[in-house]
Amino acid sequence: MSEARWSTVPAALESLREVFAVCGGMAEPLSRALAELVPHRALAILTGGCARSPMTVAGEPALAERVTSADLAHIAATVVVGRPWEGRATVAGEQRPVVAAAAAPEEPGSLLVLVRAEGAPPVDAGALAVLQGIWDVVALRAAQRIEDAEPTDLTASRVAAGERARVATELTDAHGATLAGLLGTLRARNLDDRAARRAATDLAASALVDLRSAAERERVLGDEPAHEAFARLRGELDPLVHYGSARLEFAGPEADGALPGPVAQAARAIVRGTVLTMLEQDGVERIRVSWRLGDDLAVTVRDDGPGELAEQALAVHALAERARAVGGALELESEPGWGTRVLARLPLARALGDAPHDDPLATLNPRELEVLRHLARGRRNRQIAEELAISPNTVKFHVANVLAKLGVASRGEAAVVARDAGLGAASLQAVS
């Protein structure tokens, strides 16, 4: 490999040291460090954690400043975690050559995109492997910084990142559903050219109206009747129902009741994102969407596809974050040859602002209590994973659920709640 800066271990370590030595953003030093390995015009980072700035850029200002989180979200849907991808993608309003890498399974949801010059030669396999390793290390370091952040900073970060992620996800899903519907219309064998053009025009006009009125609709955060919320979801997926390649089936809530606005929005976003993610698989012919209303809202999406979706997929990670934003949790089960099931449980009481339970730990399941006990003893995710014989990614998932259910912003605050509730030994060491 001819890239001098990464051709020896000492040179590689020195390059990483320069990246980690910067207290602020990593985009600029990382771009400089990768300049010889993968020459590029701009670099963009989409972080999987709750960073204050979930997207950062570096490089030629005229290009880098026009990169959007929606651009990166579309690329993220293409990249497999741990496997670098090279191709063309829409960035800053144009199709451009890019190289992208998603962080390894320990820290899913972190994406690195390098925008290359037109006509640049393909990156060789060795350089791509080095790039993936570099990004795994850098993403892990970024996640550790987030984990060690002060509670006030972390709270502000979550609010900012959560709102950006919500807007980007809503718009991406809406555009994705419309485009899938347009493609389905143009490919439909039961429509002649005139009918197909008319149907495509209607879809595009409807999507434009929805886009213009979306901001006004989303400002209304009051309660929604469950049946109306479900009917609105069906309307949003209507293009896929009529012209999509797979058959969509819907089973609405049998019981009626009011859903808090944030819960209804989260439920629709989770279903849209899940359906679009499932449709990207080969061989999906049927997708069933169901809502069940009880003590919580249970949202289930099941397909008959290859059963190969993984929790580490960036799209699935974003859906789990959306569930946690309203105090819920998301489960994914994939069985090769049988399909995939995604289940989201969204609590209603917490979203409605009910008074907290007398026992703050009452909402935690046994595994979450185990994780909280280790948090209170000052243990990091990797130590907890080794103790409980689970993956660090699963620990991170449980930690996020614990923080959401306890209504706290940091591991340190969770440790204080545990101590006050008498969980664990007397000499507990909180980690902030």
Buried (B, 14 or more C-beta within 10 A) or exposed (E): EEBEBBEEEEBBEEBBEEBBEEEEBBBBBBBBBBBBBBBBBBBBBBBBBBBBBBBBBBBEEEBBEBBBBBBBBBBBBBBEBBEBBBEEBBBBEEEBBBBBBBBBBBBBBBBBBBBBEEEEEEBEEEBBEBBBBBBBBBBBBBBBBBBEBEBEEBBBBBEBBBEBBBBBBBBBBBBBBBBBBBBBBBEBEEBEEEEBEEBBEEBBEBBEEBEEEBEEEEEEEEBBBBBEBBEBBBEBBBBBBBBBEBEBEBEBBEEEEBBBBBBBBBBBBBBBBBBBBBBBBEEBEEBBBBBBBEEBBBBBBBBBBBBBBBBBBBBBBBBBBBBBBBBBBBBBBBEEEBBBBBBBBBBBBBBEEEEEEEEBBEBBEEBBBBBBBBBBBBBBBEBBBEBBEBBBBBBBBBBBBBBBBBBBBBBBBBBBBBBEBEBBEEEBEBBE
